[in-house]
Amino acid sequence: MDYYQYTAEDFAADDYFKEWVCCPTAENDAFWQGFLRDCPERYYQIEEARRLIEGLNQICPTPEGSQSVPVIWARIEKTLHEQSTERMHRPQRWYIPVLSIAATLVVLIAAGWLYWRRSTPLEIPGVLATAPTEWAEAVNGADKTMLLQLPDGSIVKLEKNSRLKYPVEFDDSKREVHLEGGAFFEVQKNPKRPFLVFSNGLVTRVLGTSFHVKAYQKDPNVTVAVKSGRVSVYAERNDTQQDPEVKGVVLTPNQKAVFHRSESTISKVLVEAPLLLLPPVEMARFVFEAAPATEVFAALEKSYGIKVVFDEEVLKDCTLTINLTDENLFQKLEVICKVLDARYKLIDGQVIIYSKGC
């Protein structure tokens, strides 16, 4: 079960989770306490789910409580039986008040247990001590983007039907936020405190950069697109034996990660419309006169931050006289490949050139 991807609503609907909240045992308590130690970032979803279950009055007595009620009933029935034997000839009206009193006692006992259970906080060893004491949540229900400034000065542009949960004060060792929906982040650089975005099973880790996250609950995929800097993206995993970031991907500008939630896999692709990383004045470098193909591809790499892979030996004699100032990346590639009698593919966020030479 991929609990590390669960939202509060998913936890609240899970039978094993409800059993732990309603009727904790040594077995299920050990499992959930272990889960929280491995995935402390899920604490707030779990706490919200627990409150949701209790709010819906779905709590049932613990094994001890469920055993005590039948015992009380047995004692009451025994007393009633003895009284009825001694008072066989007394009017029947005496039995009814006694039964009502017995039922009232049981209700009061159950209510007392419920009050105690609801007032008892969820104990999570090792998590409450390190979790931020106060969180804030921004919810955007408007038709326009909501602009937020986080405690560290980072800027978030929160999109419609999206919510962001973040600490009122960031931890000394990391900056952690939780996103449902879409948002663009401009993160303040701080190498000593990485910035982590948790979004539907995907973790985006940066030191300081700008990127967009799309993580709507209804969508099967989560995407992260980088505008500037470098971003590490990896799936949340309940695995203490291996660093989950090892199985992730590193993104550079104009690259995008697609996290397939059902399979917990990540693929790296180019964004739909790669942007120029150079100022307009630098565009003069896309006017070439008998320039070697290697020079043209180097200009593409520098301008878009995208790796262009080709066989230098095959293209060593190829030159181009061309003006590519006004075209976008894909139009430039089409023109170059037509001149060189080549073709290209987009693989793993890179441009691969196939050519037989000139």
C-alpha positions as CSV (number, residue, x, y, z in Angstrom):
1,M,0.0,0.0,0.0
2,D,1.5,3.3,-1.1
3,Y,0.5,5.3,2.0
4,Y,3.2,7.9,1.3
5,Q,1.0,9.2,-1.5
6,Y,-2.2,9.4,0.6
7,T,-4.0,12.6,1.4
8,A,-6.0,13.2,4.6
9,E,-9.2,12.0,2.9
10,D,-7.4,8.8,1.7
11,F,-6.2,8.0,5.2
12,A,-9.7,8.6,6.6
13,A,-11.2,6.2,4.1
14,D,-8.6,3.5,4.8
15,D,-9.9,0.6,6.9
16,Y,-6.5,-0.2,8.5
17,F,-6.0,3.4,9.4
18,K,-9.5,3.7,10.9
19,E,-8.9,0.5,12.9
20,W,-5.8,2.2,14.4
21,V,-7.6,5.3,15.3
22,C,-10.7,3.5,16.6
23,C,-9.2,0.3,18.1
24,P,-5.5,0.6,18.4
25,T,-3.6,-2.7,19.0
26,A,0.1,-3.4,19.5
27,E,0.4,-4.5,15.8
28,N,-1.3,-1.6,14.1
29,D,0.2,0.9,16.4
30,A,3.7,-0.4,15.7
31,F,3.0,-0.1,11.9
32,W,1.7,3.5,12.0
33,Q,4.3,4.7,14.4
34,G,7.0,3.2,12.2
35,F,5.4,4.8,9.1
36,L,5.4,8.2,10.8
37,R,9.1,7.8,11.8
38,D,9.9,7.0,8.2
39,C,7.7,9.7,6.6
40,P,7.3,12.5,9.2
41,E,6.1,14.8,6.4
42,R,2.8,12.9,6.4
43,Y,2.1,13.8,10.1
44,Y,-0.3,16.6,9.2
45,Q,-2.3,14.5,6.7
46,I,-2.6,11.8,9.4
47,E,-3.5,14.2,12.1
48,E,-6.2,15.8,9.9
49,A,-7.5,12.3,9.0
50,R,-7.7,11.3,12.6
51,R,-9.7,14.5,13.4
52,L,-12.0,13.8,10.4
53,I,-12.8,10.3,11.6
54,E,-13.5,11.5,15.2
55,G,-15.6,14.4,13.8
56,L,-17.8,12.0,12.0
57,N,-18.3,10.0,15.2
58,Q,-16.8,6.9,13.7
59,I,-14.7,6.0,16.7
60,C,-15.4,2.6,18.4
61,P,-14.2,1.5,21.9
62,T,-10.8,0.0,22.3
63,P,-10.5,-3.7,23.0
64,E,-10.4,-3.0,26.7
65,G,-13.4,-0.7,26.5
66,S,-15.4,-3.1,24.3
67,Q,-14.8,-5.9,26.8
68,S,-15.8,-3.8,29.8
69,V,-19.2,-2.9,28.4
70,P,-20.4,-6.5,28.1
71,V,-19.1,-7.2,31.6
72,I,-21.1,-4.3,33.0
73,W,-24.2,-5.6,31.1
74,A,-23.7,-9.1,32.5
75,R,-23.5,-7.7,36.0
76,I,-26.6,-5.6,35.5
77,E,-28.5,-8.6,34.0
78,K,-27.5,-10.8,36.9
79,T,-28.7,-8.2,39.4
80,L,-32.0,-7.8,37.5
81,H,-32.4,-11.6,37.5
82,E,-31.9,-11.8,41.2
83,Q,-34.3,-8.9,41.9
84,S,-36.9,-10.4,39.6
85,T,-36.6,-13.8,41.5
86,E,-37.0,-12.1,44.8
87,R,-39.9,-9.9,43.6
88,M,-41.8,-12.2,41.3
89,H,-45.1,-11.0,42.7
90,R,-44.2,-7.3,42.7
91,P,-45.7,-5.0,40.0
92,Q,-43.8,-5.1,36.7
93,R,-43.3,-1.3,36.7
94,W,-40.2,-1.8,39.0
95,Y,-38.3,-3.6,36.3
96,I,-38.6,-0.8,33.7
97,P,-36.9,1.9,35.8
98,V,-34.1,-0.4,36.7
99,L,-33.5,-1.3,33.1
100,S,-33.5,2.4,32.2
101,I,-30.9,3.1,34.8
102,A,-28.8,0.3,33.5
103,A,-29.0,1.5,30.0
104,T,-28.1,5.0,31.2
105,L,-25.1,3.7,33.0
106,V,-23.8,2.0,29.9
107,V,-24.3,5.2,27.8
108,L,-22.5,7.2,30.4
109,I,-19.6,4.8,30.5
110,A,-19.3,4.8,26.7
111,A,-19.6,8.6,26.6
112,G,-16.9,8.9,29.2
113,W,-14.6,6.6,27.2
114,L,-15.3,8.6,24.0
115,Y,-14.6,11.9,25.8
116,W,-11.3,10.5,27.1
117,R,-10.3,9.1,23.7
118,R,-11.2,12.3,21.8
119,S,-9.3,14.4,24.3
120,T,-6.1,12.2,24.1
121,P,-3.7,13.7,21.6
122,L,-2.1,11.5,18.9
123,E,1.3,10.5,20.3
124,I,4.0,10.3,17.6
125,P,7.4,9.7,19.2
126,G,10.2,11.6,17.5
127,V,7.8,13.6,15.3
128,L,6.1,16.1,17.5
129,A,9.4,17.2,19.0
130,T,10.8,18.2,15.6
131,A,7.6,19.3,13.7
132,P,7.0,23.0,13.4
133,T,4.6,24.2,16.1
134,E,2.4,26.4,13.9
135,W,1.5,26.0,10.2
136,A,-0.3,28.4,7.9
137,E,-2.4,27.4,4.9
138,A,-3.3,29.5,1.9
139,V,-6.3,28.5,-0.3
140,N,-7.0,30.1,-3.6
141,G,-10.6,29.9,-4.7
142,A,-10.5,32.9,-6.9
143,D,-10.2,33.1,-10.6
144,K,-6.8,34.8,-10.5
145,T,-3.4,33.9,-9.2
146,M,-2.7,34.5,-5.5
147,L,0.7,36.0,-4.6
148,L,2.3,34.7,-1.4
149,Q,5.6,35.6,0.3
150,L,6.9,32.8,2.5
151,P,8.8,33.4,5.8
152,D,12.2,33.2,4.0
153,G,11.3,35.7,1.4
154,S,10.5,33.1,-1.3
155,I,7.6,34.0,-3.6
156,V,4.8,31.7,-4.6
157,K,2.2,32.3,-7.3
158,L,-0.7,30.0,-6.2
159,E,-3.1,29.1,-9.0
160,K,-6.8,28.7,-8.9
161,N,-8.3,25.8,-6.9
162,S,-4.9,25.3,-5.2
163,R,-3.7,25.2,-1.6
164,L,-0.3,25.6,0.1
165,K,0.6,24.6,3.6
166,Y,3.8,26.1,5.1
167,P,5.3,26.7,8.6
168,V,4.9,30.2,10.1
169,E,8.6,29.9,10.7
170,F,10.9,27.6,8.7
171,D,13.1,25.0,10.4
172,D,16.8,25.8,10.8
173,S,17.8,22.9,8.6
174,K,15.2,22.9,5.8
175,R,12.2,24.7,4.3
176,E,9.2,22.4,3.7
177,V,5.9,23.2,2.1
178,H,3.0,21.0,1.0
179,L,1.1,21.8,-2.3
180,E,-2.2,20.6,-3.7
181,G,-2.8,22.1,-7.1
182,G,-0.6,24.4,-9.2
183,A,2.0,27.0,-8.2
184,F,5.1,28.8,-9.5
185,F,7.9,29.1,-7.0
186,E,10.8,31.7,-6.9
187,V,12.9,30.3,-4.1
188,Q,15.4,32.4,-2.1
189,K,18.9,30.8,-2.3
190,N,20.1,29.3,0.9
191,P,22.5,26.3,0.6
192,K,22.2,25.5,4.3
193,R,18.5,25.1,4.1
194,P,17.1,23.2,1.1
195,F,13.6,24.0,0.0
196,L,11.3,21.0,-0.3
197,V,7.9,20.9,-2.0
198,F,5.7,17.8,-1.2
199,S,3.0,17.3,-3.8
200,N,0.9,14.2,-4.2
201,G,3.7,11.7,-3.7
202,L,6.5,13.8,-5.4
203,V,9.2,15.7,-3.7
204,T,10.9,18.7,-5.4
205,R,14.2,19.7,-3.7
206,V,16.0,22.9,-4.5
207,L,18.5,25.3,-3.0
208,G,17.3,28.4,-4.8
209,T,15.7,28.6,-8.2
210,S,12.4,29.1,-10.0
211,F,10.1,26.4,-11.2
212,H,6.4,25.4,-11.6
213,V,4.6,22.5,-9.9
214,K,1.3,21.1,-11.1
215,A,-0.2,18.6,-8.6
216,Y,-3.9,18.6,-8.8
217,Q,-5.6,15.7,-6.9
218,K,-7.8,14.7,-9.9
219,D,-4.8,14.5,-12.3
220,P,-3.0,11.1,-12.7
221,N,0.4,12.8,-13.0
222,V,2.4,15.5,-11.2
223,T,4.7,17.7,-13.2
224,V,7.6,20.0,-12.3
225,A,9.0,22.4,-14.9
226,V,12.2,24.4,-14.3
227,K,12.7,28.0,-15.4
228,S,16.0,28.6,-13.8
229,G,18.6,26.8,-11.7
230,R,18.7,23.1,-10.9
231,V,16.0,21.0,-9.3
232,S,16.1,17.4,-7.9
233,V,12.8,15.6,-8.2
234,Y,12.0,12.2,-6.6
235,A,9.1,10.1,-5.3
236,E,8.3,9.9,-1.6
237,R,9.2,6.4,-0.5
238,N,8.8,4.5,2.8
239,D,12.3,3.1,2.5
240,T,14.9,3.7,5.1
241,Q,17.5,1.5,3.4
242,Q,18.0,3.8,0.4
243,D,18.0,7.5,-0.2
244,P,14.9,8.2,-2.4
245,E,16.7,11.0,-4.2
246,V,19.0,8.4,-5.8
247,K,16.1,7.2,-7.9
248,G,15.0,10.7,-8.9
249,V,16.0,13.0,-11.7
250,V,17.8,16.3,-11.9
251,L,16.2,19.0,-14.0
252,T,17.8,22.1,-15.6
253,P,16.0,25.0,-17.3
254,N,13.5,24.1,-19.9
255,Q,13.2,20.5,-18.6
256,K,10.2,18.9,-17.0
257,A,9.7,15.9,-14.8
258,V,6.4,13.9,-15.1
259,F,5.6,11.8,-12.1
260,H,3.2,8.9,-12.9
261,R,1.4,8.5,-9.6
262,S,-0.1,5.1,-10.3
263,E,3.3,3.6,-11.1
264,S,5.5,5.9,-8.9
265,T,7.8,6.4,-11.9
266,I,9.4,9.6,-13.2
267,S,10.2,10.6,-16.8
268,K,12.2,13.6,-17.9
269,V,11.1,15.6,-21.0
270,L,11.4,19.1,-22.5
271,V,8.8,21.7,-21.6
272,E,6.2,22.4,-24.3
273,A,7.7,25.8,-25.2
274,P,11.4,26.1,-24.2
275,L,12.3,29.7,-23.3
276,L,15.5,31.6,-24.3
277,L,17.9,31.9,-21.4
278,L,19.8,34.7,-23.0
279,P,18.7,38.4,-23.3
280,P,17.4,39.5,-26.8
281,V,20.7,41.3,-27.5
282,E,22.4,38.0,-27.6
283,M,20.2,36.7,-30.3
284,A,22.7,37.9,-32.9
285,R,24.5,34.7,-32.3
286,F,21.8,32.9,-34.3
287,V,23.0,34.5,-37.5
288,F,25.6,32.1,-39.0
289,E,27.8,32.4,-42.1
290,A,29.4,29.1,-43.2
291,A,29.5,28.1,-39.5
292,P,30.4,24.6,-38.5
293,A,27.5,22.5,-37.3
294,T,29.2,22.1,-33.9
295,E,29.1,25.9,-33.5
296,V,25.4,26.0,-34.3
297,F,24.5,23.3,-31.8
298,A,26.7,24.9,-29.1
299,A,24.7,28.1,-29.6
300,L,21.5,26.2,-29.1
301,E,22.8,24.6,-25.9
302,K,23.8,27.9,-24.4
303,S,20.7,29.7,-25.4
304,Y,18.2,27.2,-24.1
305,G,20.2,25.3,-21.5
306,I,19.4,22.0,-23.3
307,K,21.9,19.3,-24.1
308,V,22.3,18.6,-27.9
309,V,23.8,15.2,-28.6
310,F,25.3,14.4,-32.0
311,D,28.2,12.6,-33.6
312,E,31.0,15.2,-34.1
313,E,32.9,12.9,-36.4
314,V,30.0,12.5,-38.7
315,L,29.2,16.2,-38.8
316,K,32.8,17.6,-38.8
317,D,32.5,18.7,-42.5
318,C,29.0,20.2,-42.2
319,T,28.6,24.0,-42.3
320,L,25.5,26.2,-42.2
321,T,24.7,29.7,-43.5
322,I,21.5,30.5,-41.8
323,N,19.5,33.1,-39.8
324,L,17.5,31.7,-36.9
325,T,16.8,34.8,-34.9
326,D,13.0,34.7,-34.9
327,E,12.2,31.0,-34.7
328,N,11.5,29.1,-31.5
329,L,13.6,26.1,-30.5
330,F,11.7,23.5,-32.4
331,Q,11.5,25.6,-35.5
332,K,15.3,26.1,-35.3
333,L,15.8,22.4,-35.1
334,E,13.5,21.7,-38.1
335,V,15.4,24.2,-40.2
336,I,18.9,22.9,-39.1
337,C,17.9,19.3,-39.8
338,K,16.5,20.1,-43.2
339,V,19.7,21.8,-44.2
340,L,21.9,19.0,-42.9
341,D,19.6,16.3,-44.1
342,A,19.3,15.1,-40.6
343,R,16.5,14.4,-38.0
344,Y,16.1,14.8,-34.3
345,K,14.4,13.2,-31.3
346,L,13.7,14.4,-27.8
347,I,14.9,11.8,-25.3
348,D,15.3,12.2,-21.6
349,G,15.1,16.0,-21.8
350,Q,17.8,16.2,-24.5
351,V,17.9,16.7,-28.2
352,I,19.5,13.8,-30.1
353,I,20.6,14.6,-33.7
354,Y,20.7,11.7,-36.3
355,S,22.7,12.4,-39.5
356,K,24.7,10.6,-42.1
357,G,27.1,13.5,-42.6
358,C,27.7,16.0,-45.4
